[in-house]
Amino acid sequence: MKLEDAAPGRQVKLCTRNGLHARPAARLAKEMQRFASSVAIVADTGEADAKSMLDILSLALAEDAVVAIKADGPDADQALDALQAFLEKPGD
């Protein structure tokens, strides 16, 4: 799926150093599992379940990548806020 074809959500610029490699992908998946809503990251390389480390890694996201994020469910807004904060926070 192309980024421009993503369902309405939010666009976010990835700020983690070296992109989303194993360590931050594992932390992100664990963080997203707190939410009842389904949460996804959409990039030009595909769409990933934000609750799955392997799905996140399959996107091969580099530093400064722009992605769309979307969520559906009872706590979707809170999940999107947490996902956006994680992706925009500089770190490893």
CORVENLIN-V868075 format. One record per pair of residues at least 4 apart in sequence whose ideal C-beta (glycine too) atoms are under 8 Angstrom apart, sorted by the first residue. I is the first residue (numbers start at 0). J is the second residue. D is the distance in whole Angstrom. If there is no record, write none. Layout:
# CORVENLIN-V868075
i,j,d
I,J,D
I,J,D
This chain:
# CORVENLIN-V868075
i,j,d
0,4,5
0,5,7
0,41,6
0,45,6
0,46,5
1,5,8
1,43,6
2,10,8
2,41,6
2,42,6
2,43,5
2,65,7
2,66,7
2,67,6
5,41,4
5,46,8
5,67,4
5,69,7
6,41,8
6,67,8
6,69,5
7,69,7
8,41,8
8,67,5
8,68,5
8,69,3
8,70,7
8,79,7
9,67,7
9,68,5
9,69,8
9,79,6
9,83,6
10,65,6
10,66,7
10,67,5
10,68,8
11,65,7
11,66,6
11,67,8
11,68,6
11,82,8
11,83,5
11,86,5
11,87,6
12,63,6
12,64,7
12,65,5
12,86,8
12,87,7
13,18,7
13,19,7
13,60,6
13,61,8
13,62,6
13,63,6
13,64,5
13,65,7
13,66,6
13,86,5
13,87,8
14,62,8
14,63,8
14,86,7
14,87,5
14,88,6
14,89,5
14,90,8
15,19,6
15,23,5
15,62,7
15,86,7
15,88,7
15,89,7
15,90,5
15,91,7
16,62,6
16,89,7
16,90,7
16,91,6
17,62,6
17,91,7
18,59,8
18,60,5
18,61,4
18,62,5
18,64,7
19,23,5
19,24,5
19,27,7
19,55,6
19,56,7
19,58,7
19,60,4
20,24,7
20,56,8
21,25,6
21,52,7
21,56,7
22,26,7
22,91,6
23,27,6
23,90,7
23,91,6
24,28,6
24,52,5
24,55,4
24,56,5
25,29,6
25,52,5
26,30,6
26,85,8
27,31,6
27,49,7
27,52,8
27,55,6
27,82,8
27,85,6
27,86,8
28,32,7
28,49,7
28,50,6
28,51,6
28,52,4
28,55,6
30,81,6
30,82,8
30,85,6
31,38,5
31,49,4
31,50,5
31,78,7
31,81,7
31,82,7
32,50,5
33,81,8
34,38,6
34,70,8
34,72,7
34,74,5
34,77,7
34,78,4
34,81,7
35,72,5
35,73,5
35,74,6
36,70,5
36,71,6
36,72,3
36,73,6
36,74,5
36,75,4
36,78,5
37,48,7
37,50,8
37,70,7
37,71,5
37,72,6
38,48,7
38,49,4
38,50,6
38,68,7
38,69,8
38,70,5
38,75,8
38,78,5
38,79,7
38,82,6
39,46,6
39,47,6
39,48,6
39,49,6
39,68,7
39,69,5
39,70,7
40,46,7
40,47,5
40,49,5
40,55,7
40,58,6
40,60,8
40,66,5
40,67,8
40,68,6
40,82,8
41,45,8
41,46,5
41,47,8
41,66,6
41,67,4
41,68,7
41,69,7
42,46,8
42,47,8
42,58,5
42,60,6
42,64,6
42,66,5
42,67,8
44,57,8
44,58,5
44,59,6
44,60,8
45,57,7
45,58,6
47,51,7
47,54,4
47,55,5
47,57,6
47,58,5
48,54,5
49,54,8
49,55,7
49,68,7
49,82,6
50,54,8
51,55,7
52,56,6
53,57,6
54,58,8
55,60,8
58,66,8
60,64,5
60,66,7
66,86,7
68,79,6
68,82,5
68,83,6
68,86,7
69,79,8
70,75,4
70,76,8
70,78,4
70,79,5
70,82,7
71,75,6
72,78,7
74,78,6
75,79,6
76,80,6
77,81,6
78,82,6
79,83,6
80,84,6
81,85,6
82,86,6
83,87,6
84,88,6
